[in-house]
Amino acid sequence: MPASPSPPRLRALRRPLFLPLLLLLVCHLTASASAAGELRQVVGSGADDGPFFEPFNVTYDHRAVRIGGQRRMLVSAGVHYPRATPDMWPSIIAKCKEGGADVIETYIFWNGHEPAKGQYYFEERFDLVRFVKLVAAEGLFLFLRIGPYACAEWNFGGFPVWLRDIPGIEFRTDNEPYKAEMQTFVTKIVDMMKDEKLYSWQGGPIILQQIENEYGNIQGKYGQAGKRYMQWAAQMALGLDTGIPWVMCRQTDAPEQILDTCNAFYCDGFKPNSNNKPTIWTEDWDGWYADWGGPLPHRPAEDSAFAVARFYQRGGSLQNYYMYFGGTNFARTAGGPLQITSYDYDAPVNEYGMLRQPKWGHLKDLHAAIKLCEPALIAVDGSPQYVKLGSMQEAHIYSSGEVYRNGSMAGNAQICSAFLANIDEHKYVSVWIFGRSYNLPPWSVSILPDCENVAFNTARVGAQTSVFTFESGSPSHSSRHKPSILLPEVGGSYLSSTWWTSKETIGTWGGESFATQGILEHLNVTKDTSDYLWYTTSINISDDDVTLWSSKGVSPALTIDQIRDVARLFVNGKLAGSQVGHWVSLKQPVQLIRGLNELTLLSEIVGLQNYGAFLEKDGAGFRGQVKLTGLSNGDIDLTHSVWTYQVGLKGEASMIYAPEKQGFAEWTGMQIDDIQSPFTWYKTMFNSPEGTDPVAIDLGSMGKGQVWVNGHLIGRYWSLVAPESGCPSSCNYPGAYSETKCQSNCGMPTQSWYHIPREWLHESDNLLVLFEETGGDPSKISLEVHYTKTICSRISENYYPPLSAWSRLTSGHVSVDTVAPELHLQCDDGHVISQIKFASYGTPSGDCQNFSKGKCHSSSTLDLVSEVCVGNNKCAISVSNDVFGDPCRGVLKDLVVEAECSSSSQTKEPRDDI
């Protein structure tokens, strides 16, 4: 469908010179107007009722998914509802729609919805029905990936831990106990969707659903039992009579009635296993996840756009961004091994729900260009016309009739769109087609919706660059509480000068502790109710042992064959050493005294394994032998000794983090010696920052632990530092991407900032509680608001006309030749442009936050841009000599602007004449 026509030129300004300036206060490009579902949306439906659409059927053919009988080219945005709070959902969904998405995709997380066998939970962040209805209320479709195995860097891949305790069970194979539980849960979800009338044929948004997940990657490990299980899962799903298609991703042997789909960084070469199925890309990895102690991956916007454009160019029909919004692994939901609390994923909408620019804007423009091509893309029943344009250049032409590729398309009434690709990583290339020359940057695709004019090129970014900032929100600490001690003076704005502490008990503290012979597997004991499991035993040291150590100058050592993820060793209540890794060995010298010594091991989980075969057998804790070496009578095998087991922390059991439990907690005012003290609980009270901007807490001064706000577990924190090497000074977009290509944050903690949802905060007297394992300084914790402070854009006068300017005439020809390019600027919601820090029309140089004027410069640029933009959330300006005059004839000119955004409550109102 064509995009909306461009908004009218500004008329309120009095001076004729300003007439070409465009001010976009209300109107903005809607990439496809937006989803087909919007066209058949039932007027007046809200998020709590239905139907949301006039009921429609969903089918497919070899070319595309059919919505109500019509082929569609669909763009999908991956959003996992539990990785945000319900108050965030509407804004996130709206940003997906504004960015050009037709579909929202989400996983179902079994362990979130069935935490105990037969006990279901669909509240708060796991309110699936509410989320689906919000998607529908925006006029978007939904792709529901039921699984119920998810992977998704989610704890245990989404499996509930109780599942592994069922006698005789083996996951994801031809195993009756597993299949029975899987079928029960999948049926539960399907029945819930039917009961709420959320399938398309009921007037709901759900158009696709998935059974299993990337099973083809591991199926071979299960032999014929794996093949039988896959076929059973497909038939089980089909038997649920949902009335819409089922998907299996990365399943090349999927049955005929199941759509097999692609998951990868690039899927333009993928073809399904049947000529009767459309080409679908279920996971377009537009970023990557991060592990504690590693750098942060980034995928350039130009390469993401290139991959998507190539997919549609070569016959793709539905593409889903994994992720469009990544969010946060709240509580203990992060997967393993060792995945961080943030699941930002370098997605177009960042962890806090803010637009990541230029990625979001560049992809929005791409989606708009693809939608302009949709009539031609769905008109071609077979293969498009293929034209070899060079050794590494090619064109695909979609047209309702045969196209003479060497002649002009001007005046041709037929529907025609073309994609011109240059897959050379290094060279700009000019190609000749349709009677004219087209210049293609390296590793790029140009999209021609009318087989004549370029609407978009993947390597030419017209979207703004946004620079996020963390700034102190006022007020911060609560004035109701007087400082308990005088802390050293420190610079900066810190959360609080008033802290209380409580020491955690090392080893056995009571409760349901028990003693037994041998080393028990971690999960068999904890059932994943806590990250922590204590193992305590005793060892008697003789005079001969002490004599041996003093005479030989050696020390005894404790060895463990394998540990995961963190193991800590205590001797007589004091920390002796630690080890971090995934099934790595531990060897720790220890200082023992004559007589009875207490040895305590602490096993810590940092996310259960979420990917791979035989997950139920992976487990946690310790494997192999536990030995004490270097004694006078030889090594002692402690593996079969009697050990006392204690699940979790005493503070966890007493809910020391809960507001309602504070009257029972044993807190004392923090003293200087309590700073950098391991195995310590800290608490303070604070007031929320003013405004509505997202809130983040900086825990860079702390070591490792967990953090709660008002009883909500934000997640794990860990100031583990990434290696110094591996991060390039700049990222070159051309060439095949991998997760290690464009990394950042080397030599820095992988994560220091942690998202606190506004939904979990009160205006005042918020309770912050931390459990610190290794030692940290809570007095240096700060609370900040997160927003886009600086926005920059550079647009050349030879850039493409705005996509909103495309309009189809009765002839079918698109006329955009006379429309000038536009520079767009936009602040976050609730913010306005408060200052233009730099503006130049001419030959400026430099990058965002480091621009400088060139020899050619229009002196009126700053005044003109300021008058149009300051005081407004967003603005757009025509880039042409008609606006700024021509400061240097015959020279190609750019308009470059750097602006600053501020909260709308802190800035003046927009001028009346704008």
N, C-alpha and C positions, 0 to 999 in steps of 0.2 A: 504494500500500500504506500502511496506517496506520503511524504512527511507534511506536517502542517505548513501552510504558507508563512513567509517571514512576517514578523510584526510590522506595523506601519512605522515609517520613519518619524523621528521626533518632531512634533509640531509645536510643543509648548514654548520652546526657546525662541527668543525674539529676533536674534540676529541671524540673517540669512546664512552666514558661514556655518552655523551649527546644524542646518537642516539635514545634512547627511549622517549625523551622529545618531546611532540607534540606542535607545534605552530599553532594556528588557527588564521591566519590573514585574510583569505578570506572565507574559507569554514566554514559552521556551519550547525548544524542539522536543517533541514526543516521537521517539524513534519509529514507532510503527502504528501509532495512534491508539493504544500501544499493543495490547494483545487482542487476538480475535475474540477472546472471551469478553472483552470490554464491549464489543459491538452487540453481543447478545446478553449483556448483563441486565438483570432485572432491576429496574429503577426503584430506589428506596430500600433495597436490602441493606441490612446492617450486619455487624459482626456476630450478632447473637441469634439471627434467624435465617431463614432461607425460603425458597430456593434463591440462589445467587445468580443463576443463569437460566435462560430457557433451556430445558433438558436437551442434550445433544449427544450423539454417538461419537465414539472414537474408534477409528479403524486405521489401516495403513495399506500402502501398496509398495511397490519396489522403489518408489521415488521419495515418499514422505509420509509422515503421520497425517491422517485426514481428520480434521476437526469439523464435525457436522457435515461430512462428505467432501469438504474442501481440503486440498493439499495445503500444508503450511510449512514455511521455513521458520523454525522456532529457536529462540535464544532463551536459555535457562540459566538461572542464578542459584548457586548452591548456598543454602542458609540452614544451619543446624539449630533448631529452636532452643535446645537446652544450653547452648553456648552464648545465649543472651537472656535477658530477663523479659517477662511479658510486656513491661512498659516500653522496652526498646523495640519490640517486634514491629509496631506500625511504621515507625520511621525507617527501619531497615527495609521492610517490604516496599515502602514508597520509593526509597532510593534505588531499589532494584528496578522498579517500574520506570522511574524517570531515566534510568540508564539504558533502557531499551529492552528489558527482559519481558518475555511473554509468559515464562514459567518459573516457579520457585521449586527447587529440588531440595529434599531433605531425607536424611536417614531416620529410621526408628531405632531407639536405643533400648534394647531388651532389659538390660540391668537397671536402667532408670525407671522402667515401667513395671517391672516385676522383681523388686528387690528381695522378696522372699517368695518361695514357691506358692503360687496361688493367691498371693497378695499383690494387688495391682495399685499403681500410683499414677494419676494423671492430673496432678495439681502443679501450680506455680510454673517453674521452667519446663515441666513435663506435661503441660496442658496442651496436648496434641490437637484436640478438637478446636480449642480457641485459636491456635496458630493457623490451622487450615482455614477456618472461617475468616480470619483476618486477610489471608492470601486471597480468598474469594472476594471479599469486600473491596479489594483493590482492582478487581477485574482480571486477576492473573490466574493461570492454571497451576496445577500442582503435580509434581512427579514424586511419588511416595516410594522410597526405597526401604521396603520392610525387612529384607534380609532373611532372618533376623541377625545374622552375623554382619557387622558393619565395618570392622577395621577402624578407619576414620581417626587413627591416633587416639582412640578412646579406650579407657581402661578395659582390659580383657577383650578388646574388639567388640564390646557391647554385650558379651555373654555375662549372665549372672553367675557369680561364683558358686552358688548353691547347686548349679547344674552339674558341676564336676563330682558332686557327692552322691549322685544317683547311681546305685549299683549297676555295674556292667556298662556304663555309658562310654561312648567314644564320639567325639564331636565330628560333625560334617562328613559322615560316611554312612554306609548302609548298616545302621545300628538302630534297633527298634526303640530302646529307651530315648535316644536322642531325637529320632524322628517324631516320636509321640509328643515330646515337649515342644519341639519346633512347630509342629502342626497346631498344637493348642494355642501357642502364642500368635502365630500368623493369623489363625482363624479369629482370635480375639480382636486383633487390629482391624481385619476386614469387616467383621460384624459391627464393630464400633463405627466405622466409616459409613456402612450401609444404614445403620440405625440413625445416624445424624444426617443422612441424605447428602453425602459429600462426593459421591461419584457423579461423573458427568451426566449420565443418563437420568440422574435424580435431580439435576439442577445444581450440582456441586462442581468444584474445580478440578477434581482428580482425573487426570487423563492417562497417566502411565504409572506402573508400579513395578518394583523389582523384587525378585526372589533370589536368595543367595547373594554372593558378592565376590567377584574375582576368583571363583572356585577353580576355573581353568588353570590358574597359576599353580595350584597344589594338588589337583585331582590325581595326577600320576602317582603321587606318593601313597595313595590308597588303593592302587590297582583297580581291579574290576569292581570292587566294592564302591570305589569312588564314582565310577561310571553309573552304577545302579542307583546310587544316592542322587546324583545329578538328575537322572531321568525321573526318579520318584519325586524330587522337589518340584520339578516342572509340572508333572501331572497333578500333584497335590495343589499347587497354586491354581492351575487351570480349573480344577474341580471346585474352587471356591466361588465360581460364577460371579466374578466382579464386573463383567461386561466391558472391560477395557483391556488393552494389551499388557502383557507381562514382559519384563526385560531380564536377561542374564548378561552381566558385563564380563568381558574377557572370558567368554565361553564359546570357543570355536565349534564345539559339537553340540550346541544348544538345539533342542528339538525344533521342528518346523514351526510350531505354533508359538515359540518363544523368540523374541528379538535378541540376537547377540550383538553386543555393542563394544565400543572401544574406550579404554582408559589410558591416557598417556599425555606426554607433553605435546605431541603432534599426532593427529589422526587423519591427515589428508590422504594417506595411502591405504587406509582401512576399508575393507569391503566385508559385508556380512556373509554368512555361510549359505545364503540362499538368494537367488535372484528375485524372490518375492518379498524381500525385506528391505526397508530403507536403511540408510547409513546414519547411525546415531553415535554421538560422542558423549558418553555419560560422565566422564571426568576429564575435563580440560584443566590440567594442573598449571594454573596461572601463578603459582608461587610454590612454597614448600614449608614444611614444619621445621621446628628447631629443637635441638636436644640441649640439656644442661651441659655447659662447658663447650658449646660449639658456637660458630658464628651464625649470623642471621641471613637466610637466603633471600634473594630478590630476583624477580623476573621482569625484564624491561617491558614497558608498555608496547614498544614497537614490535618485539618478538611475539608477545601474546596476540597482538592484532594480526601479525603475519600468519600465525598458526591457524587462527580462526578463519581468516579470509581464504587461506588455501583449502581449508576443509570444505567451505561452501563452494569454492571454485571447482573442486574436483568431485562434486556430487553429494556432499553432506547435506543433511536436512534438519537435524536437531543437535545442538551443542550446549553442554552444561559446564559452567565455570565451577571448578572445584578449587578454591571457594570464591564466591562473590562477596560473602561476609564470613570471616572465620570465627571471630569471637574469642571466648575465654573458656579454658578448661577449669571451671569453678570446682570447688571442693576437691575431691580426689578422683576426678574423672579423666585426667590426663593419662594417655597410654604409655606404653613402655616398650623398650627400656628407656628411662630417663628423659621423657619428653616434658617440655616446659609448660607452665601454666597458661601462657599466652598461646592462642591459636590464631594469631593475626593472619598468617599465611601469605603476607604481602598481597592481600586481596584488594579489589577495587574499593570496597568499603572496609575501613580498618576495624581493629578490635573494639574501638570505642563507638563505632557506628558513624564515623566521619568519612567523608569522601577522600580517597587517596588519589591525588592529582599529580601527574597527568593521566594515570592509568584509567581511572573511572571515566574521565571526559573523552579520552582517546577511544576507548572501547564503545562509549555511547555513540560517538560519531561513526564508528565502524558499523554498529548495529543499524543506525539510520540508513547508511549506504546500502547495507544488505537488504533492508526492507524495501528500499527503492527498486531493488532488483527482483523482488519476490515474484511479481507477475511473470517475468521471463523464466525464473528458476523453476516455477511449478508448471510452466507451459510445456517444457521439454520432457517428453515421455521417455526417450532413450538417452543416449549420450550427447553432450553438447558438442558443437563443432570445436575441434582441436586444431590449433595453429602453432607450428614451431616457429618462433620468432628469432631464435639464436641458439647458441650451444647450451645456454642455461636460462633461456627465456621462452615463455610459452603463453598462449592465450586460450581461454575457454569461452566460447560464445554460446549464450542461451538465447534462443529466438523462436518465435512462433512460426518462422519460415526460414528458408535458406538465405544466408547472408553472403553478399559479395564482399569479401574481407578486404579487398584492395580499393574499394570505392567508399565515398562518403555516405553516411547514414542520414544526412540532412534530407528532410522531406519524406523519409521512409515511414510508412504508417504502421509497420509491424512492430510487435513488442520485441525488444532486443536489449540484452545486458551482457557485458563482457568483463572478464577478469584477466588482467595482464600481470604476469609474474616474472620477477627476476630473482632466481635462487642463487645467483653468484654472491658470495659473501663479501666481495671486495670492490667490485666495479659498478659504477653507474653505466647504464646502457641505454641508448636510444633505439627504439624499435619502430617499425613502420607497419601500420595497419589502419584500415578504414580511411585510407587516403591521406593520412597525416602521421606525424612523428610524435612519439610519447617517450618522455625521459623517465626511466625507472631507477630509483636508488637501489643500492645493494640489498638483497634479502628483503624484498618488498613486493607487495601486490597493489596495483592500481585498480580501482573499481569504477566502471563506466556504466551507470544505470541505463543510459540511452545508446550505448555503443558509439559514443562520440566524445562526451565531456567527462573528465575525471571528477568524480565526487569526493574521492578519498584515496589516499595512499597510506599504507600501514607504517611507513618509515617517516612520514612527515607529520609531526605532532602539532596540532593546533590548539590543544587544550592547555589550560593554565597549569603552572607548577604551584603546589601548595606546600608550605613549610610549617609543620606542626610545632607547637611549643607547649611546654609545661610551665605554668605560672602560678604563683601562690594565690590561693583564694582567701579572701578575708571575710569573716574571722577564721582563725584556725583552731587554737586550743581554747578550751572552756575556761572562762574566767571564774567559775564557781569553785574551783579547786586551787588551793594555795600550794605552791611548790613544797614538796616534802624534803628536798635537799637543794643546795645551791650547786647547780651544775656548772662546769667550766664554760666560760664565754666562748661561743662558737659563732662563726659568720653564717649568714643565710637565714632563711625563714624556716624554722623547724616546727614540727607538729605540736609539741608540748614540752614543758619543763617539769611536769608532774607525772611521775611514773611509780607504779607499784610492782613488786616482784613476788614470786613464789617459786621455791625450788622443787624440781621434779625428783621423785624418788628413783634411785638407780636400782634396777633389778626388781625383786619381788616386793609388792606393796600391799598385797591382800586380795580382796575381791575373790575371783574364781581361779586363783593360781592352783597349780597341781604339779605333782612330781611323778616322773615315770622314767623308765630306763630307755636310753637311746635318744638320738637326734631326730625330732619329728619335723616333717615338712611344714613350712611356714603357713601356707594357706589352709592346710588341714586343721591347724589350730585356731587361726584368727578368723577364718571365713571372710577375710578381707574387711572386717569391721574396723580395722586400724592398720596404719602403715607399720606399726611397731610390734615386735615380739621379743620378749626377754627370755634368755636361757641362762640359768645359774647352776653352777656345781661347785664342789669344794675339792681341794687337793692338799695333801699333807706333804710338807717339805722337811726332809731330814737334815741332820747335821752334816752327813756325807755330801748331800747336794750342795749345801752352802760352801763347804770346804772345796769341792770340785770347782765351783764357779770362781772362788777367790784365787785359787792356785793356778788355774788355767787362764784367768782373765776373760772368761766367756759368760754369756747370759743364756738362760733358757729361752725358748721361743714357742709360741703357740702357732700351729699351722692348720689351715683348713683347705681342703682340696679345691672347693669351688664355693663362691658366694655370689649373690645378686641382691640388690642393687647397691646397698650400703651395709657394711658390717662394722660394728664398733666393739672393742674389747675393753673391759674394765677389770682391774685387779684390785681387790679389796676396796671397791667403791670409787677408784680413781681411773680416769680414762687413760689407757695405755697406747691405743692406736686405732686406726680405721683403714678401711679399704673400700673403694668404689669401683664398680664394674658389673658386667653382665656375665656371670659364671666365670669369674676369675679367681685365682688362688690368693690366699692370705698367709703371710708369714710375719709375725710380729714378736720381736724380742720383748720379754716381760721381766719385771723386777718382783721377785717373790721373797717372802720372809720365812724364817724358820717356823715350823708349826703349820697350823691350818690357814689356808688361803682361799678366798672366795673369787672364783672366775665367773664373770658375767659377760655373755655375748648379747648384743642387740642387733637383730636383723631388721632392716628397714626396706620397705618397698617404695619405689618411686615410679609407680605406674606398672600395671601388669602387662605382659606381652600382648600386643594387639594384632599381630600378623603372623601367619605361617600355619603349617600343618601341626596337628597333635597339640593344640593349645592346652588341652586339659592335662597334659603331661609335663608342661613346662614348669609350673610351680614357682616356688620362691624359697628364700632362706639359704640353707647350706646343703651341699652334696659331698659325698665321699667321706674321708676320714677327718676327724678333729683330733689332733695330737699335741702333746706337750713334749718337746724335745730338749735334750741337753741335761738330763738328770743322771745321777750316779749309777743307777741301775738300768739305764737305757730309756728309750722313749716310752711315754704312757699314752695309750690309745683311749681317748675320752669319748669316742663315738658311742660306746655302749654303757657309759657311766649313767648314774641317776642324775637327771637334770630337773630343775624346777622351772615351770613355764608360767609366764605372766603375759597376758594379752594386753597390749596398749599401754597408755600412760595413765598415771593416777589422775592427772588433771583432765584428761579426756573423760574418764569414767565419772568424775564428779561434775563434769560440764562446767569447768572453771571459766569457760569462754562465754557462757550464756548470761544475758542480763538478769534473768530471774533467779540465777544461782549465786549472785554476787554476795548475798547476805550470809552464805555458808562457806565461801572461799576464804582461804588463809593468805591474805595479802599483807605485805609490809612495805613501807616506804622505801623506794630504791636508794641505795647508798652508792658511793663512788665504786666500791669494790664489786658491786653487782653488775657493772658494765663489763662486757666481754666475758661474762660468766656462762659456761655451757649448761645445757639442760636446765634452763630457767624459763619460767613464764613471766611475761611482762604485760602490764595493762595501763591504759590511760583513757581519758575522756576527751572528746573534741567536738567542736561544732562544725556543721557542714559549711563548705565554701558557698559564698553567695552565687546566685545565678543558676543557670541550668546546664552549663557546660559539663561534659563528662569529668569524673573525678578519678585521680590515680594517686597511689601512695608509693613513695620512693623508699624501698627497703635495701638500698645499696650499702647501707652501713651495717646490715645484719649478715649473719652467716647462712644457716640453713634451718628451715622449720616450716611452720604453718601459721596462717594469719586469719583471724576472725573479726568481723565487724558486726556488732549488734547480734551476735550469735550465728551469723552466716559465715561459713567457711569460704573465704575468697579462694584459697588454694595453697599449694606448696610454694615456698620461696627458697631460693638458693643463689648465692652470689658467686657461683662458679664461673671462672674467667675463661674466655675462649682463647685459643692459641694466637700468638702474635702474627703469624703468617697465614696467608690464604685469602686475604681480602685485597682485590685490586683497587688502585687509586681511582679508576673509572671503569665503567662497564660498557663494553662494546656490544650493541644488540645483535649484529649479524652473526649467523652461524647457529648451529644446533645448541639448544639450551639444555643444561643439566643443573641439578640443585646446587652444585658446587661452583657454578660459573661466575655468579655475581653476588658474592657474599660481602657482608659488612660486619662491623662491630668486633673485629679482631682485637685481642688484647683487652677486652672489656667484659664485664659480666654479661652472660647471655641475656638475662632479664633482670632489670632493676625496678621497673615501674609495673604496678599491678592495678588492674581496673577494679574500682569499687562502684558498683551500679548505684545511681542516684536513688533507685527504688528501695535500696537497703538502708538509706540514711534518714535520720531525723534532722530537723533544723538545728537542734542543740543536744548536748549530752549523749553523744554516740560513744559506744563502748568499743575500744580496740584492744584485742588480746593477741599476743604472739607467743608461740612456743619456739624457743631458740635452742638448737642442738649444739652448736659449735662455738658460740660466743659472738656477740654483736653489741652495737651501741645504739640503743633505742632513742637516745636524746637527739640523734641526727636524722631521724625519720622525718620526712616532710610530706605534706599533703598538697597536691596541686590540682588545678583544673587544666584540661587538655583541649586545645583548640587550634585552629589555623590562624596564625598571626600574620604571616607574610604570604602574598600571592603574586605571582609573576606570569607574564605572558609575552611571547614574541611572535608576531605575525608579519609575513612579507606581503607586499602589495601584489605578488604573483601567486599567493596562496589560493586555494580553491574557494569559490563562493560558499556561503554558509549553507549547510544542508537544508535548513528551513526555507531556503529560497527556491528549491526545486518545485516546479509545478507542472503537471502534465496538461498539455493543451489537447484540443480535440483531435489533433493529428497524431497524438501519441508521442510527439517529439518534445523533449525537455529543453526549455529555454532558460539558461542561467548566465549567458555570456556577459550581460551588462551589469551584473551584481558584483559589488566589491566584496573582498574578504572582510571578515569581522574579527575583532579581538574581544574575547569574553573574559570577564572577571566575576567571581562569585565567592562570597564569604560563607562560613557555616551558618546554619539556621540560628537566628537570634543575634547575629552579628552584622555589622555594616562596614563598608569601606570608610575608614576614618581619615586616611591620609594617602596621598599619592607621593611616594618617596622618590620615584624616578619615572620620567616619561620622555621619550625621544622618538621622533619620526625622522628617519634619515638613515645613517649608517652607524648606529650604536654597536658597542662590543661588550663582551663579558657574559656572565651568567647571573642567574637569580641571586640577589643580594650582593652582586659585584658588577653591576652595569656601569658603563661610562659612555659619554657622548662621543660620536665620531666627528669627522670634519664636516660632514653633512648633517644638519640638524635644524628642524623647524622650531623656532623660538616660542611658538604659541602652543606647543604640545602639552606642556604641564598644565597650563590654565584650562585648556579645552577638556582634557581628560578629567581634571579635578572637578570641573563644573558638572560634568555628566555623571561621575561615579561617586563622589564623596557623599555620604549620607544614605546610600542605597546598599541593599544586600548584594545586588548584582547589576552589571551594566554591560553594554556591548557597543563597540565603536567601529564604524567603517574605516577600513585602512585604505585611504586613497588621497590623492592630491586635492580632490574636491573638499576634503575636510581640513587638511593642514597646509594647503599650498604645496608648491613644489620647490623644496630648498635646494635641489641639485638636479637639473634636467639631465635625462639620459642615464641616470644611476638608479639601480634597483634599490628600493628603500624598504626598511622594516619599521614597524611600530613596536616599541618595547616599553612595557609598563611594569613597575613594581609598586604594589599597594600594601597598606597595612589594614588589618581588620581589628575591630574592637567590638565589645558587647554593645548592642543597640541602646542599652540603658545608660551607657557612658558617653554617648556621642549626640551631636545635635540632630534634630529632625531634618529630613530631606527638604530642600528648598521648594517653595511653592511652585516655582516655574519649571520644575523638572518632573 
